[in-house]
Amino acid sequence: MKVYIEPIGRLINEFSKLPGVGTKTAQRFAYKVINMTPDEAKAFSDAILNAKNNVRYCKICGNFSEGDVCDVCKSRSNDTICVVKEPKDVIAIEKLNEYNGVYHVLHGTISPLDGIGPNDINIKELLARISQGGVNEVIMATNPDVEGEATAMYISNLLKPLGIKVSRLAHGIPIGTDLEYADEVSLARAFIDRKTL
């Protein structure tokens, strides 16, 4: 006996393909959609199709954009480039309202175990941007994991001979954390990245 009728089963199956969505969450999403009014369901499906049809990658930085060039690349000086793994990292930094430079999205990190090498991510494009001149600093804002650190070091080694300042986001103990509960890697990194008061 089938547990779900075909339309519900298909909807649950599609929702379960999303990252971080298990069967129970997919069921809740499916039931929510089924209980929407026709206008709500149309607005929901239109939003998905609109995003799919109108969002592309900026041809300069690789971030999400509605046009060929994103608003950040159009409006900011390129003397500082912040290198991130993926577009969602740009959004996280932009929410801070602390950074006024441009970005470069790698769309991945170097991971030999996964078969991802330097030629599989947007490193060549970064070097091409820098070769056009005007860049004074590159901030490496990849994740503080093995792949992110390896990618940051690889790019840093490529850029240092060019005379460009390469910096890395500081890592350490999150605010509000007791030292006794901090993991060893974060605590060690906090000592390495300490600053003068």
N, C-alpha and C positions, 0 to 999 in steps of 0.2 A: 504494500500500500504506500502511495506517495504521501510524504509528509506535507508538502506544499503543492498548491496548484501551480501550473507552469509559470504564469506571469510573476507570481510572488517568488518562486524558486529562482527564476532568472534574475530578478531584481536583487535578491539576497546575494546571489553569486557575483554580480557585478560590484556591489558594495564591498564584498569581502576581498576583492582584488586591491582595494585601497590600502596603503601602508598603515599598519597599526590597527586595522579593523578586523576583529575576529568575527566568528559566526554570530554571537549574541548581539554585538553592536550592529552588524549588517542587518540582522532581523529587525532591530529597533528602527534603523534608518528606513528599511523597506516599509514597515508598518506606518511610519510617519508619512512617507510619500503617499501611500495608499489612502491615508486619512486626510490628505490635503484636498482643498477645493480644486476644481479644474484650473482656475486662474492661478492658484499658488503653484500647482504642478507645472503649468506652462512657464511661469516665471522662473522656476527652478531649472527646468530643462533649457530654457532660453539662456540663462546665465552660464550654464555649462558650455553650450554651443558657442556663445559669444566669446567666452574666454578662450576656447579652443581655436576659434577662427581668427581672433584679433590679437592674441598675445604672441609675440615672437621674441627672439633674442636680439639685443642691441648689437649692431655690427662692430661697434668699437669695444665695448666692455664685456658683452656676453650676458648682461642682466636682462630681466624681463622688460619688454617695451611694447608700446602700441604701434610705434613707427620703426623706421630703420635705426634711429638713434634715440636712446633714452633721454629723459629730461635731465638727469644728472650730468651726462656727457655734454649735453647742449649748454648747460648753464654754469658749469664750474671749471676752474683752472685745473689743468692736468699736471701741475708740478708735484702733486702727491697722489700716489696710486695705492689703494688698499686692496690687497689680494685676498679673495675669499674662495671657499670651496664651491658654494652654490648660491643661487639668487636669494634664498631665504635668509642667508647670512647678511646680505646687503640690507634687508628690511630690519633685522635685529640691530644693526649699527645705526641705521638712519633714525630709529626710534629714540636714540640717545640725544640727538640734536647736538652732538659734540664734534662731529667730523665734517669738514667742508671740502674735502678733496673728491676725487673720482675713484671708481672701483675697477677691478678686473676679476671676473668670475672664471675660475678654472674648470668648472663642471666636473669635479672629481679631485682625487689626490693620488699620488703615486702609491701603488700597493702591489708589489711583486707577487704576493700570494694570490691575489685576485687577477693577475695577468695585466695590470694597469701600469704602464710605464710612462715616462715623460712625454712621449709622442702621442699618448692617448688623451691628454688633457690640454688645456689652452695655454701652454707655456710659450710656444712659438709666437702666438699672437701677442703675448705680453712683451716678449723681446722686440717684436716689430714695433709696438707702440713706443717703447723706450728708445728705439733707434731713431725715431722721428725728432727726438730732442725735447728739452723743456721739463724733463722729469728730474726732480731733486731727491725724492725719497720714495721708497716702496715699503709699505707696511704689510708685513705678513700676518694675516688674521685667519690662518687656517686653524682647524680644531687642535687642541693640545693632546692629540692621540698619536700613536706611532706613525700613522700615515701622514697626518698633518705636519708633524715635526720633520719627517723625512722630506716632504714636499717643500717646506719652508727652507730647510738647509740646502736642498738641491738648487732652488731658485736663488737663494742668497749667494751660493758659490758661483752662479752664472753672472750675477749682477755686480759683485764686488770689484772685479777687474775693470768694470766700466766706470768706476768712480761714483757710483750712485749709493747714497746712504740706504741701508736696508735695516729696518727695525722689526721687532716682533712684539706682539701684544704681550703684556706682562701676565704671568700666571701665578697663582698662589692660593692663599686661603680665602674663601669667600667671607664677606662681612657677616658677622653674627655667629661664626663658627668658633667653638672652643678648640684650642690647640690639641687637647687630648683626643678629639674626635676627627681631626684632620688626617687624611690618608698621607702616607709617607712621601709619595710623589709630589703632591700639592705642597706639603710642608718644605720639602727640599727645594722646590721651585720658588717658593716664597723667599727662602734665604738667598738663592741665586739672584732673584730679581729685586732684592731689597733696594730702597732708595734713601738718600740722606734727608733728614728732617731739618 
